[in-house]
Amino acid sequence: MATALFMPIKVGTSLLSHRVVHSPMTRLRADSEHAPSPLMAEYYEQRASEGGLIIVEGTFINEENGIFPFAPGIYNDKQIEAWKVVTKAVHNKGGIIYLQLCHPGRAAPSIFIPGKRAPVSSSAISINGKNAIGATYDVPRALEVEEISKISQAFAQAAKNSISAGFDGVEIHGSNGFLIDQFINTSSNTRTDQYGGSIENRTRFALEVVESVTKAIGDDRTGIRLSPWSGYQDMKDDTPYKTWGYISSKIQERYPKMAYLHFIEPRDDYISGPNPGVDRMKIIENDTIEPFRKAWKGPFITSGGYTTTPKRAFETAEQSNNILVSFGRSFVANPDLVLRLKNDWPLNKYDRSTFYGGDSTGYTDYSFYKSDTDNDITN
Ligand SMILES: Cc1cc2nc3c(=O)[nH]c(=O)nc-3n(C[C@H](O)[C@H](O)[C@H](O)COP(=O)(O)O)c2cc1C
């Protein structure tokens, strides 16, 4: 039976032959100079499929705002050359490959910032709790207005570098509590200038980045990822439907040819534990990204939780002809996820302990399907 999940769809300049998308996932396996390693080329090649879209992990647009050890960058020639190996490997298998562009803002520990300067953000509000290295989060410095447009330009330059490296397009990381999200949410933005206060002001930076990137490489090579209910890194907004509804409708109005919008579902559960101030269960029961999909007429990627309920991906794709579904953890553990879903083969388990950093273990050594595989999906 033909299922919508395996129907072709045009995304920007690329014609996909199915709608199973690889979610961007940071794995910290670049080299010490933040250039992608041959192991990364192997990982993405394994997961590439004919006409399938891979969105590559959060990649840093510059180093001056902090870059995590072994995270990749796209700001110098060495990195661009190394990315060419990755994009070529995916293209050789007929795959389509986008790069997620990230500025960490206040999430970057100052120890990773040249001169150990404070990280930057929309406002001088730190994240509660402990950061990736087990220390208290630094209090960020609120960006000056003149600095903000320079960051949009850095996104544009990173987008141009991505195209030079052979990517088919880029995804602007506007989700999960990184810099763009820090401007959007009321919990992290208390500015009183043109970048704070009203929805129009808090979303200004996100839309300026979209403007710069689309101008640099074209609307049809640009996507953006957004997460109205992420909660991660203390994100919380007073009016999620209005805020992200505004962004979606502005993008529809100004950039109808953009490659895609990528929304994270409220029930996304990949980071365990509730977030401060967020009643997760209530959100999961009551909220939906459907209004954002309806505001946008182009390709719409939905993400989050399909790993634990893969069958739902088939049902979701049936709901409208512009839907694609992205998978995170199940792509970690299943290099041949597309075939497994298509053939209803069982999925390998993922191992959380090897998500971040290390070698090929838990990265490129997950098995391809063999009929005697006896695994299922729990961690
Ligand atoms: C190891 C790991 C790293 C991740 N890194 C990123 C990232 O770099 N950028 C991003 O937008 N989301 C990131 N995510 C979130 C995933 O893209 C996805 O939204 C999440 O895993 C939920 O989807 P799933 O239920 O299919 O796993 C990461 C998730 C995991 C498990």
PDBQT file of the ligand as one rigid body, heavy atoms in Angstrom, charges set to zero:
ROOT
HETATM    1  C1  LIG A 401      22.347  13.088  20.901  1.00  0.00    +0.000 C 
HETATM    2  C2  LIG A 401      21.380  14.160  20.486  1.00  0.00    +0.000 A 
HETATM    3  C3  LIG A 401      21.874  15.362  19.997  1.00  0.00    +0.000 A 
HETATM    4  C4  LIG A 401      20.985  16.367  19.561  1.00  0.00    +0.000 A 
HETATM    5  N1  LIG A 401      21.496  17.508  18.992  1.00  0.00    +0.000 NA
HETATM    6  C5  LIG A 401      20.666  18.399  18.413  1.00  0.00    +0.000 A 
HETATM    7  C6  LIG A 401      21.176  19.475  17.635  1.00  0.00    +0.000 A 
HETATM    8  O1  LIG A 401      22.387  19.624  17.396  1.00  0.00    +0.000 OA
HETATM    9  N2  LIG A 401      20.277  20.351  17.114  1.00  0.00    +0.000 N 
HETATM   10  C7  LIG A 401      18.926  20.221  17.314  1.00  0.00    +0.000 A 
HETATM   11  O2  LIG A 401      18.149  21.050  16.821  1.00  0.00    +0.000 OA
HETATM   12  N3  LIG A 401      18.414  19.184  18.018  1.00  0.00    +0.000 NA
HETATM   13  C8  LIG A 401      19.245  18.259  18.545  1.00  0.00    +0.000 A 
HETATM   14  N4  LIG A 401      18.722  17.160  19.176  1.00  0.00    +0.000 N 
HETATM   15  C9  LIG A 401      17.270  16.929  19.187  1.00  0.00    +0.000 C 
HETATM   16  C10 LIG A 401      16.864  16.016  18.024  1.00  0.00    +0.000 C 
HETATM   17  O3  LIG A 401      17.063  16.658  16.792  1.00  0.00    +0.000 OA
HETATM   18  C11 LIG A 401      15.379  15.587  18.126  1.00  0.00    +0.000 C 
HETATM   19  O4  LIG A 401      14.571  16.732  18.135  1.00  0.00    +0.000 OA
HETATM   20  C12 LIG A 401      15.123  14.771  19.389  1.00  0.00    +0.000 C 
HETATM   21  O5  LIG A 401      16.043  13.700  19.475  1.00  0.00    +0.000 OA
HETATM   22  C13 LIG A 401      13.715  14.200  19.433  1.00  0.00    +0.000 C 
HETATM   23  O6  LIG A 401      13.473  13.325  18.362  1.00  0.00    +0.000 OA
HETATM   24  P1  LIG A 401      13.408  11.729  18.604  1.00  0.00    +0.000 P 
HETATM   25  O7  LIG A 401      12.291  11.488  19.568  1.00  0.00    +0.000 OA
HETATM   26  O8  LIG A 401      13.148  11.166  17.255  1.00  0.00    +0.000 OA
HETATM   27  O9  LIG A 401      14.735  11.327  19.168  1.00  0.00    +0.000 OA
HETATM   28  C14 LIG A 401      19.592  16.160  19.653  1.00  0.00    +0.000 A 
HETATM   29  C15 LIG A 401      19.113  14.953  20.169  1.00  0.00    +0.000 A 
HETATM   30  C16 LIG A 401      19.974  13.956  20.565  1.00  0.00    +0.000 A 
HETATM   31  C17 LIG A 401      19.421  12.641  21.058  1.00  0.00    +0.000 C 
ENDROOT
TORSDOF 0
